[in-house]
Amino acid sequence: MDVNKQVEDSTYSLSHGQHKIICPMCKNSRKKKRDRSLSVNIDSERIVYNCHHCGDKGVISKGRSFKMEVVKKEEKVVIEQPDTKQNDESKSWLEGRGISYQTASDCGVVLGKKKYKPVIGFTYTNEKGEVEAMKYRSANGDKIFWWEGNVNKLWGKQTVNEELPSVEKTVVITEGEIDQLSIKEAFKDTFNITCYSVPNGAPSKISKGKIDPSEDNKFKYLWNDKEKFVDVDRIILAVDTDDSGEALAHELSRRLDIARCYRMDYKGCKDANELLLKEGEEVLRTQVLEAEPIPLHGLNTIDHYLEEFQTLYDQGKPKGVSTGFHSIDKLFTPSTGNLFVVSGYPGDGKSAFIDQLVVNLGKNYGWKTCFCSFEKPPSIHAVQLSQVITGRPFFMGNNQRMSQTEKDEAESWIREHIIFQDYMGGEPATIDAILEKASTSVMRSGVRVLVIDPYNFIQVDKSTGKETDMISDMLTKVQQFAKRFDVMVVFVAHPMKPFSKDGKKNIVSGVDISGSMAWFSKCDIGVTVARGELGVEIHCWKCRFGWNGSLGSAILSFNPVCGRYEEVQKLEDDFDWEF
């Protein structure tokens, strides 16, 4: 990958100013991979960078008028090719899998011996056609893989036979290289079809059929090869039918937009290669072309949901993940794919509560969050998050501030878990722009939470209709985004002007939010944060599924020094839940 592109990707979430980050060019070749040796200075016009270890330095322009100047330290990775003259055993093994030497060669496969053992070599090249990495697989019956070089992108050289028609606007993604070769073999004399393999198969850590958050970084190949999915209408996920394959399909569809994704029917086989060997090229080709779209919404019989239906019977009522507070978990548990509305009066602690929730989800489950916070610059928001993380104030004062080490550790945590949408420069903040950036953060970083705080900063054209209808339409878009990308959207909405009830400030419910009843009707979970005499009260006024929580209240203590919430006790509830 181009050095400038690597630096741009690494500084994607950083605010203007000076930073020290991990160098993407030399980190993999160093013993101290977490050492922040790359100095970057970011402003509105350019990014200036310099690595104090490998010597890479340069200037990246953000405007047309600035001339690019790059000084790059050349460091070539030497890939030792196998002995291709001794390839008979490798050829025989590959042909035993139903794949011809010609197909393998066209896709970038090298056959031969390394260290006297037959191997299949999968070649990764750069833009100049130079070999930058090789992935090897043993061809003697043992299923052993290893790498030479380092690369994180999709595999599969694409060739086009001008005499054959092409399957337009379609990309097939397989779980492994042999499955990619199997599909290319099935199409070799009939159609040109674009087909790639993921570089490292399915995830190794799976929880309840989904990718473990710790595996998120392994999906950077999607962002690195994002241009391959431009102007593509169908993305066919030709992954294995086991739990790992299902988890891989879920994460790929979540990042690539489930509306474009299709799944193959392997007719009882485990993968594409097994189907090729058992049923032949024509059947495999047909199953690819007849892949079914992953359902979003539709009309289905119970047969469509039998597996999920049985799981509910076996495992009981579904629950979200813990908020990090036992008392709050009794009210609700967060889940991806849901719309979570938070309300309350200014200064009562809504944003601080969300910050605490996001930090807890990141620490306990590895969830990453994209913040769209209009009321504070990203740098100030990072200060507040660092205080929640460390439990110490950031600035000098009456209390002991966080140490430099604690500050650096918090900075590293924020870098790995938080993406900031920055609208401080005056860019129009429409809901479409917010969701577009959020979808990029899902594909690029595996984000699972989107926070929009607050609603009233979003630009809308009020001349086109009533505010209540515009809010309803906006929340429908947000709901669809949450489900398509399997993201929990946390939306902050201010209430109408406060009024007193028996001399006491009224506690906000879902019907008190300004602008529209849609805030109440369309959210899955709705809470109010209210500052009380004993602490900060968390009132849950909407929980769409009763087994996932209940209406009621709890109380948390708030430490204003560091912005942390802590458990206290159950609040005696005197709120009227009938509205």
Residue pairs with C-beta under 8 A, 6 or more apart in sequence:
1 126
1 153
1 224
2 127
3 25
3 56
3 58
3 70
3 72
4 58
4 60
4 68
4 70
6 24
6 25
7 24
7 38
7 40
7 47
7 49
7 58
7 60
8 47
8 60
9 24
9 223
9 444
10 21
10 22
10 24
10 38
11 19
11 21
11 40
11 42
11 47
12 419
12 444
13 415
13 418
13 419
13 420
14 21
14 40
14 42
15 42
15 377
15 378
15 379
15 382
15 420
15 422
16 42
16 43
16 44
17 41
17 42
17 379
18 39
18 40
18 41
18 42
19 39
19 40
19 41
19 42
20 36
20 37
20 38
20 39
20 40
21 36
21 38
21 40
21 415
22 33
22 34
22 35
22 36
22 37
22 38
23 36
23 37
23 38
23 51
23 53
23 54
23 56
24 38
25 51
25 54
25 56
26 37
26 51
26 53
26 54
26 56
27 33
27 34
27 35
28 150
30 53
34 412
35 53
37 51
37 52
37 53
37 54
38 49
38 50
38 51
38 52
38 56
39 49
39 50
39 51
39 52
40 47
40 48
40 49
41 47
41 48
41 49
44 62
44 425
45 61
45 62
45 63
45 66
46 59
46 60
46 61
46 62
46 63
46 66
47 59
47 60
47 62
48 58
48 59
48 60
49 56
49 57
49 58
49 59
49 60
50 56
50 57
51 57
54 73
54 75
55 73
56 71
56 72
56 73
57 70
57 71
58 68
58 69
58 70
58 71
58 72
59 66
59 68
59 69
59 70
60 68
61 67
61 68
77 132
77 133
77 149
77 150
79 131
79 132
79 133
79 134
79 148
79 149
80 114
80 148
81 110
81 112
81 121
81 131
81 134
82 110
82 111
82 112
82 113
82 114
82 119
82 121
82 136
83 112
83 113
83 114
84 110
84 111
84 112
85 112
86 112
86 113
86 118
87 111
87 112
87 113
87 118
89 113
89 118
89 139
89 140
90 111
90 112
90 113
90 118
90 119
90 120
90 139
91 101
91 111
93 118
93 120
93 139
93 140
94 101
94 104
94 109
94 111
94 120
94 139
94 181
95 101
97 178
97 181
97 182
97 273
97 276
97 277
98 182
98 185
98 273
98 276
98 277
99 178
99 181
99 182
99 185
100 185
100 188
101 111
102 188
103 181
103 184
103 185
103 188
104 111
104 120
104 181
106 157
106 159
106 184
107 156
107 157
107 159
107 180
107 181
107 184
108 122
108 123
108 124
108 125
108 155
108 156
108 157
109 120
109 121
109 122
109 123
109 177
109 181
110 120
110 121
110 122
110 123
110 134
111 118
111 119
111 120
111 121
111 139
112 118
112 119
112 121
113 119
114 121
114 136
117 138
117 140
118 138
118 139
118 140
119 136
119 137
119 138
119 139
120 136
120 137
120 138
120 139
120 177
121 134
121 135
121 136
122 134
122 135
122 136
122 137
122 155
122 177
123 131
123 134
123 157
124 131
124 132
124 133
124 134
124 135
124 149
124 151
124 153
124 155
125 131
125 132
125 157
126 132
131 149
132 149
132 151
133 147
133 148
133 149
133 150
133 151
134 147
134 148
134 149
135 145
135 146
135 147
135 155
135 177
135 199
136 145
136 146
136 147
136 148
137 143
137 144
137 145
137 177
137 178
138 144
138 145
151 199
152 199
152 220
152 221
152 224
153 199
153 221
153 224
153 225
154 173
154 196
154 197
154 198
154 199
154 221
154 225
154 228
155 177
155 180
155 196
155 197
155 198
155 199
156 177
156 180
156 184
156 195
156 196
156 197
158 194
158 195
160 166
160 192
161 192
164 189
164 190
164 191
164 192
165 191
165 192
166 191
166 192
166 193
167 187
167 191
167 192
167 193
167 194
167 289
169 231
169 232
169 233
169 234
170 193
170 194
170 232
170 233
170 234
170 235
170 236
171 194
171 195
171 196
171 228
171 229
171 232
171 234
171 235
171 236
172 180
172 183
172 193
172 194
172 195
172 196
172 235
172 236
172 238
172 288
173 195
173 196
173 197
173 198
173 235
173 236
173 237
173 238
173 239
173 252
174 180
174 183
174 195
174 196
174 197
174 198
174 238
174 239
174 272
175 197
175 198
175 201
175 202
175 238
175 239
175 240
175 245
175 248
175 271
176 197
176 198
176 201
176 271
177 197
178 273
179 197
179 238
179 271
179 272
179 273
180 195
180 196
180 197
181 273
182 272
182 273
182 275
182 276
182 284
183 193
183 195
183 238
183 272
183 284
183 288
184 193
184 195
185 276
185 281
186 276
186 281
186 282
186 284
186 285
186 288
187 193
187 195
187 285
187 288
190 285
191 285
193 288
194 228
195 238
196 225
196 228
198 221
198 248
199 221
200 218
201 244
201 248
202 239
202 240
202 244
202 245
202 247
202 248
203 211
203 212
203 215
203 218
203 244
203 247
203 248
203 251
204 215
204 244
205 211
205 212
205 214
205 215
206 212
206 243
206 244
206 247
209 243
209 246
209 247
209 250
210 247
210 250
210 251
211 247
211 248
211 250
211 251
212 366
213 365
213 366
213 367
213 368
213 446
213 448
214 366
216 366
216 368
216 445
216 446
217 446
219 251
219 255
219 446
220 444
222 229
222 252
222 255
222 256
222 443
222 444
223 443
223 444
223 445
226 443
229 235
229 256
232 260
233 260
234 260
234 262
234 291
235 252
235 253
235 256
235 260
235 261
235 262
236 261
236 262
236 263
236 264
236 288
236 291
237 248
237 249
237 252
237 253
237 261
237 262
237 263
237 264
237 294
238 264
238 271
238 272
238 288
238 291
239 245
239 246
239 248
239 249
239 252
239 271
240 248
240 270
240 271
241 266
241 269
241 270
241 271
242 270
245 271
249 261
249 263
250 486
251 446
252 261
253 261
253 294
254 442
254 485
254 486
255 442
255 443
255 446
255 485
256 443
257 439
257 484
257 485
258 294
258 296
258 484
258 485
259 296
259 484
261 293
261 294
262 291
262 292
262 293
262 294
263 291
263 292
263 294
264 272
264 287
264 288
264 291
265 287
265 290
265 291
265 292
266 272
266 274
266 275
266 287
267 275
267 279
267 283
267 287
269 275
269 278
269 279
272 284
275 283
275 284
275 287
276 284
295 304
296 483
296 484
302 309
312 318
317 547
317 548
318 335
318 545
318 547
318 548
319 333
319 547
319 548
320 332
320 333
320 334
320 335
320 338
320 548
321 333
321 334
321 335
321 361
321 364
321 365
321 367
322 329
322 333
322 360
322 364
323 329
323 332
323 333
323 334
323 357
323 360
323 361
324 356
324 357
324 360
324 361
324 363
324 364
325 360
325 554
325 556
325 565
325 567
326 567
327 554
327 555
327 556
327 567
327 568
327 569
327 570
328 538
328 554
328 556
330 549
330 550
330 552
330 554
331 527
331 538
331 540
331 543
331 549
331 550
331 551
331 552
331 553
331 554
332 525
332 527
332 540
332 543
332 548
332 549
333 548
333 549
334 340
334 357
334 361
334 488
334 525
335 488
335 524
335 548
336 448
336 449
336 482
336 486
336 487
336 488
337 482
337 483
337 486
337 487
337 488
338 482
338 488
338 489
338 524
338 525
338 544
339 475
339 478
339 479
339 482
339 489
339 491
339 522
339 523
339 524
339 525
340 488
340 489
340 490
340 491
340 523
340 524
340 525
340 526
340 527
341 491
341 492
341 493
341 510
341 513
341 519
341 523
341 525
341 526
341 527
341 542
342 350
342 353
342 354
342 490
342 491
342 492
342 493
342 526
342 527
342 528
342 529
343 350
343 492
343 493
343 494
343 495
343 508
343 510
343 512
343 513
343 519
343 526
343 527
343 528
343 529
344 350
344 495
344 508
344 528
344 529
344 530
345 494
345 495
345 498
345 505
345 508
345 530
346 494
347 531
348 529
348 530
348 531
348 536
349 529
349 531
349 536
349 558
350 453
350 492
350 529
351 373
351 375
351 453
351 492
352 384
352 388
352 558
352 563
352 565
353 529
353 536
353 538
353 556
353 565
354 451
354 453
354 490
354 492
355 384
355 385
355 388
355 563
356 388
356 563
356 564
356 565
357 490
358 367
358 369
358 371
358 385
358 418
358 449
358 451
359 385
359 388
359 389
361 367
361 369
361 448
361 449
362 368
362 369
362 413
362 417
362 418
366 417
367 417
367 448
367 449
368 416
368 417
368 418
368 419
368 441
368 445
368 446
368 447
368 448
368 449
369 417
369 418
369 419
369 447
369 448
369 449
369 450
369 451
370 418
370 419
370 420
370 421
370 437
370 438
370 441
370 442
370 445
370 447
370 449
370 450
370 451
371 378
371 381
371 418
371 419
371 420
371 421
371 451
371 453
372 421
372 423
372 429
372 434
372 437
372 438
372 450
372 451
372 452
372 453
373 381
373 420
373 451
373 453
374 423
374 429
374 453
374 454
374 457
375 453
375 454
375 457
376 384
377 422
377 424
378 420
378 422
378 424
381 420
382 411
382 414
382 418
382 420
383 394
383 395
384 563
385 410
385 414
385 418
386 394
386 402
386 407
386 410
386 411
386 414
387 393
387 394
387 402
387 562
387 563
387 564
388 562
388 563
388 564
389 409
389 410
389 413
389 414
390 402
390 406
390 407
390 409
390 410
390 562
391 559
391 562
391 564
392 399
392 400
392 401
392 402
392 406
392 562
393 399
393 400
393 401
393 402
393 561
393 562
394 401
394 402
394 407
395 401
399 561
402 410
419 441
419 445
419 447
421 434
421 437
421 438
423 429
423 457
427 433
428 459
429 457
429 458
429 459
430 458
430 459
430 460
431 458
431 460
431 474
431 477
431 478
432 477
434 452
434 458
435 477
435 478
435 481
438 447
438 450
438 481
438 485
438 487
439 481
439 485
441 447
442 485
442 487
447 487
448 486
448 487
448 488
449 487
449 488
449 489
449 490
450 481
450 482
450 487
450 488
450 489
450 490
451 489
451 490
451 492
452 458
452 478
452 489
452 490
452 491
452 492
453 490
453 492
454 492
454 493
454 494
455 471
455 491
455 492
455 493
455 494
455 515
456 493
456 494
456 514
458 474
460 467
460 470
460 474
461 470
462 470
464 470
467 515
467 516
468 515
468 516
468 517
468 518
469 516
471 515
471 516
471 518
471 519
472 516
472 518
472 522
475 491
475 518
475 519
475 522
475 523
476 522
478 489
478 491
479 522
481 487
481 489
482 488
482 489
491 523
493 513
493 514
493 515
493 519
494 513
494 514
495 508
495 512
495 513
495 514
496 512
496 513
496 514
498 505
498 506
499 505
499 506
500 506
506 512
507 528
507 530
507 537
507 539
507 575
508 528
508 530
508 539
509 520
509 528
509 539
509 541
509 575
509 579
510 519
510 520
510 523
510 526
510 541
510 542
510 579
511 517
511 520
511 579
513 519
513 520
519 526
520 526
520 541
520 542
523 542
523 544
524 542
524 543
524 544
524 545
525 540
525 542
525 543
525 544
525 548
525 549
526 540
526 541
526 542
526 543
527 538
527 539
527 540
527 541
528 537
528 538
528 539
528 541
529 536
529 537
529 538
530 536
530 537
530 539
531 537
531 558
532 555
532 571
534 555
534 568
534 571
535 555
535 556
535 557
535 558
535 568
536 555
536 556
536 557
536 558
536 565
537 553
537 554
537 555
537 571
538 553
538 554
538 555
538 556
539 552
539 553
539 575
540 549
540 550
540 551
540 552
540 553
541 551
541 577
542 551
543 549
543 550
543 551
551 577
552 573
553 571
553 573
553 575
554 570
554 571
555 568
555 569
555 570
555 571
556 565
556 566
556 567
556 568
557 565
557 566
557 567
557 568
558 564
558 565
558 566
559 565
559 566
